[in-house]
Amino acid sequence: MGFGIGPPEMLLFGMIALLLFGKRLPETARSLGKGLTEFKKGMRGIEDDFRSA
């Protein structure tokens, strides 16, 4: 069995996020996106260090 997130689950998640964050939702999503980007950059740096070693 696989774990899949379909449209109904995404809609439910969106509604919960809207209730929790309200007007701050765009700001929160932007911060989350920046954090994820920084995390990916860090992982890429670690992978490059392993490849060069």
C-alpha atoms as an extended CHARMM CRD file, in Angstrom:
* protein
*
        53  EXT
         1         1  MET       CA              0.0000000000        0.0000000000        0.0000000000  PROA      1               0.0000000000
         2         2  GLY       CA              1.2390000000        3.4500000000       -0.8690000000  PROA      2               0.0000000000
         3         3  PHE       CA              0.6280000000        6.7170000000        0.8410000000  PROA      3               0.0000000000
         4         4  GLY       CA             -0.8700000000        9.2160000000       -1.5510000000  PROA      4               0.0000000000
         5         5  ILE       CA             -2.1900000000       12.6960000000       -1.0530000000  PROA      5               0.0000000000
         6         6  GLY       CA             -5.0690000000       13.3920000000       -3.3790000000  PROA      6               0.0000000000
         7         7  PRO       CA             -7.2230000000       16.4470000000       -4.0010000000  PROA      7               0.0000000000
         8         8  PRO       CA             -9.5690000000       15.8540000000       -1.0290000000  PROA      8               0.0000000000
         9         9  GLU       CA             -6.6450000000       15.6540000000        1.3920000000  PROA      9               0.0000000000
        10        10  MET       CA             -5.0330000000       18.7710000000       -0.1010000000  PROA      10              0.0000000000
        11        11  LEU       CA             -8.3080000000       20.6690000000        0.2420000000  PROA      11              0.0000000000
        12        12  LEU       CA             -8.6320000000       19.6070000000        3.8720000000  PROA      12              0.0000000000
        13        13  PHE       CA             -5.0270000000       20.6130000000        4.5610000000  PROA      13              0.0000000000
        14        14  GLY       CA             -5.6320000000       24.0070000000        2.9330000000  PROA      14              0.0000000000
        15        15  MET       CA             -8.7410000000       24.6330000000        5.0050000000  PROA      15              0.0000000000
        16        16  ILE       CA             -6.9260000000       23.7530000000        8.2320000000  PROA      16              0.0000000000
        17        17  ALA       CA             -3.9940000000       26.0090000000        7.2960000000  PROA      17              0.0000000000
        18        18  LEU       CA             -6.3940000000       28.8510000000        6.5290000000  PROA      18              0.0000000000
        19        19  LEU       CA             -8.0770000000       28.4320000000        9.9090000000  PROA      19              0.0000000000
        20        20  LEU       CA             -4.7700000000       28.3100000000       11.7680000000  PROA      20              0.0000000000
        21        21  PHE       CA             -2.8890000000       31.1000000000       10.0100000000  PROA      21              0.0000000000
        22        22  GLY       CA             -5.5960000000       33.2850000000        8.4610000000  PROA      22              0.0000000000
        23        23  LYS       CA             -4.1280000000       36.5010000000        7.1100000000  PROA      23              0.0000000000
        24        24  ARG       CA             -0.5890000000       35.3840000000        7.9690000000  PROA      24              0.0000000000
        25        25  LEU       CA             -0.7880000000       32.4140000000        5.5930000000  PROA      25              0.0000000000
        26        26  PRO       CA              1.1130000000       34.0550000000        2.6720000000  PROA      26              0.0000000000
        27        27  GLU       CA              3.8560000000       35.2370000000        5.0200000000  PROA      27              0.0000000000
        28        28  THR       CA              4.0930000000       31.8020000000        6.6330000000  PROA      28              0.0000000000
        29        29  ALA       CA              4.2220000000       30.0350000000        3.2700000000  PROA      29              0.0000000000
        30        30  ARG       CA              6.9380000000       32.4190000000        2.0610000000  PROA      30              0.0000000000
        31        31  SER       CA              9.0230000000       31.7230000000        5.1800000000  PROA      31              0.0000000000
        32        32  LEU       CA              8.5410000000       27.9980000000        4.7550000000  PROA      32              0.0000000000
        33        33  GLY       CA              9.6210000000       28.2090000000        1.1120000000  PROA      33              0.0000000000
        34        34  LYS       CA             12.7560000000       30.1650000000        2.0000000000  PROA      34              0.0000000000
        35        35  GLY       CA             13.6120000000       27.6550000000        4.7100000000  PROA      35              0.0000000000
        36        36  LEU       CA             13.1500000000       24.7410000000        2.3350000000  PROA      36              0.0000000000
        37        37  THR       CA             15.3590000000       26.4300000000       -0.2660000000  PROA      37              0.0000000000
        38        38  GLU       CA             18.1200000000       26.9650000000        2.3030000000  PROA      38              0.0000000000
        39        39  PHE       CA             17.8250000000       23.3470000000        3.4310000000  PROA      39              0.0000000000
        40        40  LYS       CA             18.2010000000       22.1120000000       -0.1570000000  PROA      40              0.0000000000
        41        41  LYS       CA             21.2600000000       24.3410000000       -0.6610000000  PROA      41              0.0000000000
        42        42  GLY       CA             22.8120000000       22.9010000000        2.4910000000  PROA      42              0.0000000000
        43        43  MET       CA             22.1260000000       19.3380000000        1.3900000000  PROA      43              0.0000000000
        44        44  ARG       CA             23.6370000000       20.0650000000       -2.0260000000  PROA      44              0.0000000000
        45        45  GLY       CA             26.7510000000       21.4340000000       -0.3110000000  PROA      45              0.0000000000
        46        46  ILE       CA             27.0900000000       18.3120000000        1.8230000000  PROA      46              0.0000000000
        47        47  GLU       CA             26.6830000000       16.0810000000       -1.2500000000  PROA      47              0.0000000000
        48        48  ASP       CA             29.3780000000       18.0590000000       -3.0640000000  PROA      48              0.0000000000
        49        49  ASP       CA             31.7340000000       17.6390000000       -0.1020000000  PROA      49              0.0000000000
        50        50  PHE       CA             31.1870000000       13.8700000000       -0.1180000000  PROA      50              0.0000000000
        51        51  ARG       CA             31.8030000000       13.6370000000       -3.8500000000  PROA      51              0.0000000000
        52        52  SER       CA             35.0210000000       15.6480000000       -3.6650000000  PROA      52              0.0000000000
        53        53  ALA       CA             36.3810000000       13.5830000000       -0.7290000000  PROA      53              0.0000000000
